[in-house]
Structures are given as structure tokens and as C-alpha cells.
Amino acid sequence: MKERSDRFAFGENWRQFLSVLDEQRIREGERSLVAMIGTSHLEGLRFCDVGSGSGLFSLAARRLGARVMSFDFDPASVACAAELRRRYAPDDPDWRIERGSALDQSFLKTIGKFDIVYAWGVLHHTGAMWRAMSLVADLVAPNGSLWIAVYNDQGWQSRAWWLVKRAYNALPRHLRFLIVAPALVRLWGPTMFRDVLRGRPFATWRNYRSSRGMSAWHDLIDWVGGFPFEVASRDDVIEFYSRRGFATDKVELRRGIGCNEFLFKRLRATEGREGRFD
């Protein structure tokens, strides 16, 4: 599929993130999976990491015992997952990595069905979110789970961030600080001010480790630059998947910027073969 000229270089940001990835961040990724899915036992389960990004959660799922299929549209992101497999699971036949798009129905039909389909913070960056949400649902095996995270619809604020993100990607690289600097003040200013008052300048920034193992800087750039950018309300997402035969298992809502998380369970049987690991 053709690359959009205004698309954020997600893979480049993930490549830089790998330089700070350590064992603690990997364990945080594992804990994130366990907390949402509700079990640390993924042995033998088929796990599809849609838009695998850095590959961190593919690695986490594999370490928890799942058989993993990772794919991403961005070649640099595919390379990141391959690098993590090289570091931590060389020549592992139960961790497949391919380049592919959540919008490419022909590709998706080749990889089969999975017990857990994981699309965290991905589908709203495809440029056709609702179509992507529909297509990845077809990857879920009967009685399988779909775990997605989609940006929360904040009304006018989401529209404003859309303009910020588009402007960031339109600027030459050496001028993007004009967008990043005010965004840093907007998003981190109050926290940094409190740290100064407590006599601990930049403490929160230095010690930042999100529940998903991310670093503060790479989280910031991912947020400011992440484009295409679409949003959805909680009710719209739940209704969308309810019509497609999914029951809502768990929802974690986010106030302000960020993603609402949804764990759905497939109720209606679907046709298809198992996830491909041959």
C-alpha cells in the first residue's frame, strides 16, 4: 500500500526507543498484558500484534508463552521487532514477523485466526480507523479476545490536536521543535513545576516509566507526531463491536488525551484457519 506523505515516522521513533529498552521495561510490558488479559498463562495461545511498533509487546507475549505473529506497515517498525527477536529469541519459530497493513484485507486473510488480537494505539493511525477496526476483528478466533486501544474523543480538543499533529509532520525536521516545545510545556509543564517546588527538578521526567514500558521523550514525540489521527467515543466503539458479535469483557477509560482500552470476547463463530507459524 502507498505511504502517505504526511504520515509520522513511527518506526524511526521506535528505533530510538530501543536504545533505552531494558529488562525493567520489558517486565512492565509483561505486567501490562497480564493486568488486562487477567492471566499470566499464555502458553500455546496464538497472539497477533497488529502494528507491532517497537516489538516490545510481541516480546512480552512471547515470554509469557504465546505463539506470536507481529506485523507492521512501517519497515522501520518491522526492523525493530526483528531486532528484539535477534536480541532475546534468536531463530524462534514461534515468533513470526512480517510487513503488512491493518487495511490490507488480502494480507490479513493469509495469517489466519488468533486467540488474542492486540491492536494498542494503532488503528487510529491508519487513516481509515473504522475499516481497520472491522478488518482486525476478522483475525479473532471463535471465543478469542480482541484488545484495542483507541484515542478518546475529546471534541474540540481532539480537533485542535489533529491540527498540531498535521503541522508537526508538515514541517522540516529541523523546525519541528516549534511544535514540540510548546507541547512539552502544555503536557509536562505543571508536573515539572511541582517537581521544582518539591526540590526534585525533572524527577518525574527522569523516572518516567509508563504502564506500557515507554519513556517520557518517546511518548511525547509519539503523541505530538502521531498522524494520521482519529478518535472515537467509548459508546461508539462498544456498539461497533457488539454489532460484529463481540461482548465487552473489560473497558479502561481515559480522561483527557490518551487511549481508551477495550477487551472484547468473540461470541459468534467465524470461519478460518489457525494463525500461521509454519
N, C-alpha and C positions, 0 to 999 in steps of 0.2 A: 504494500500500500504506500501511496505517496506521502512523504513527510511534509507537514505543514511548516511554512516559513516562519510563522510566529510561535512555534512550539518551543517550550522551555527545554533546555538540555538536561533532562532529569538524570540521564546516565552519567554525565560529567560530574554532577553534584554527588551522586552515589560513589563514583570512583574516588573522589576526595574524602568521602566519609570512611572508606575502607582504611584510610591511614590512621584513623583513631579507633577503629573497631578492636575491641579486646574481649577477653573471656567474660568479664563482668557484663558487658553489653549483650553478649550472646545469651548469657543466663537470663538477663532481663527480657530478652525476646522470648525465650522459652517460657518464662513465668507469664508473659502476656498471653501466649497461646493457651496455656493451661487454665488461666483465670477465666477466659471467655468460653472455651470449649467445655470446661468442667471436669477434665480428666487429664492426667499426665501419661496415660497409656494410649499411644497412637500406633503401637506395634501392628504392622500389617495393613494399616489403613492407607488408602490412596489419597494423597494430598496434592491439590493443584494450586500453585502460587501464581495467580493471574497478575501480570505486571510486576514481576518479582523484584525490580529495583536493585537494591544492593545485594539481594540474595540472603540477607540476614534471616528472614523468617522461613525461607526454604531450608536453610541450615538448621534453624531451631526445630522445625518439624522433623527433619531427618534425624536429629539427635534424640528426639522423643520417640523414634521408631517408625515413623511414617515412610511410605514409599512416595517419593516426591517428583512431581513434574513442575518445572519452573519455566515460564516463558515471559518475554517482554518484547515490545515493539522497538525499543531503543537498543541498538547494537552495543552501546557502551554499558548499558544495564545488563545485557546478556553476558558481556565480558566480566562484569563484577561478580555475578553468580558463579561463573566458571572459575574465577579466581578463588572464591571461597571454597568451592568444591576441591580445587587443587590444594588449598592450604589444609583443609580439615577432613576431606573424604575423597582422596585421590582414587580415580578409577572405580568409583562406587556405582554399580549397575542399578541401584535403587534410587538414584538421583539423576533425572534427566533434565537437560537444559536446552531450550530451543528459542529461536526468534519467532515471534508470532504476535498477532494483534487480537485484542478482545472484540474487534469489529470484523474480523475475518472469519466468516462462518465456515468457509471451506477448510481453513486450518483447524478450527475448533472441532470439526467433525472427525479429524484424524487422530485426536488424542484421547477420545473415549470419555468414560464417566468416572467420577471420583467420589469418595466418601466425604471429603471435606474440600470445598472450593473456597479459596481465600482471596479476596479482592479488596485489600485495605487501601483506601485513599488512591484508587487507580481509575475507576470508571468515570469519575467526573473530569478526568483529564484527557479523555479520548476525543472530545469534540462531538460526540453523539452518545451522551450518557445513557439515555433510556434504551437505546438499541443495544448498547453494550450490556446493560443490566439484564436484558432479555436473553441475549446470546449466552452469557456465562451461566445463566440458570439451567441451560440445557446440558451443562457439564456435570450437574449434580446427579448422582446415582439415586435409585429408589431408597428412601429412608436416610439419604445423605444430608449433609449440612452445607449451607451457604453462609459465609461470613463476609459481609461487606461493610465498608465504612465510606460514607458519602458526606460531603460538606453540607453543613447545616444552612438552611435558607434563612438569612437574616434580613431579607427585604432590601431596603435601600443600601444598607451597609455592604451586602454582597455585591450589589451593582457597582458600588464605589471600588471595592477590591478588584472587581473584574477590570476596571479601567486602570488601576495601579499595575496589575499583572501584565496587561497588554502593553502598557507604556514601558515596563521593565524590559520586555522582550523585543520591543521596537528599538531600543537604544543600543548604540555600540557598546561593547563590553566595558570599555574604559570610562563610560559615562553612567553606568548602572548604579554607581554609588549615590547618584542623585535620587534614586528611588529607595535604595537600601537604607541609607542613613536616616531619613525621616521615619521609615517603617520601623527601624530599630528603636528609635525614640518612642514611637507610638506603642509598640508592643512590649518593650523592655524597660522604658524609662521609669515608670513607677516602682518596679521591682529593684532596679539599680539604685534609685534614690533611697528606698528603705534600707538597702544594704549599707549605704554610706552612713545613714543615721545610726545604724547599729554598730558602726566601726568595722564593717566587713565588706569593703568595696569589692564589687564584682563576684562576691562569694557564690550567689545563686547561679550566675552565668558559668563560672568555672566548674561548679559541681553539678551542673545540669545533666540529668540523665532521664529522659522521658520514660514513660512506662513501656515504650517500644524500643528502648536502647539508643535512641537518637541523641546527637549532640546539639547544643544550642545553635551554633552557627549554621549547620547544615539544615536544621529545622527551619531557621529563619529564611534562608535562601530558597528552600523548597516552597515555603509559604508565599513569599513575595513573588517568586518567579513562576510558580506553578500555573501553566496555561497550555492548552485550553482550560477553562474553569466553569463548571456548572454546579448548581446546588439543588437540594431537594428537601422538602419538609419530612418530618417523621411519618406523618399520616400518609403522605403520597407514596413513600417507599413501601410501607406495610401493605397498603391497598394494592400496589403494583404486583407484589409477590403473592399476595393472597389470591389474586385472580389467576395466578400461574401455578396454583397447587402447593403453596408453601405455608406452613404455620410459623408464627413468630415465637421463637424459643427465648430470645433474650434481646433487650434493647438497652443501650447505654447512650443517653442523650448528652449533648454538649451545649452549654450556654456560650454565646459569642462565637468567635471564629473556631474552626476545627471541625472534626467529623463526628457525626452520629454513627454509632456502631450497631449493626443488626446481625443476629444469628438466626437463620431460618432453617426449618426442617422440611424436607420434601415429603409431601404426603402421597401424591399421585405417582404411580409407577411410570417410568419412562423407558423408551427403547434405547439400546446402545450397548457397546461392549465395555469391558473394563479399561481403566486407564492404561496406556501403553508403556511398557517398560522393557520391551524386547529390543 
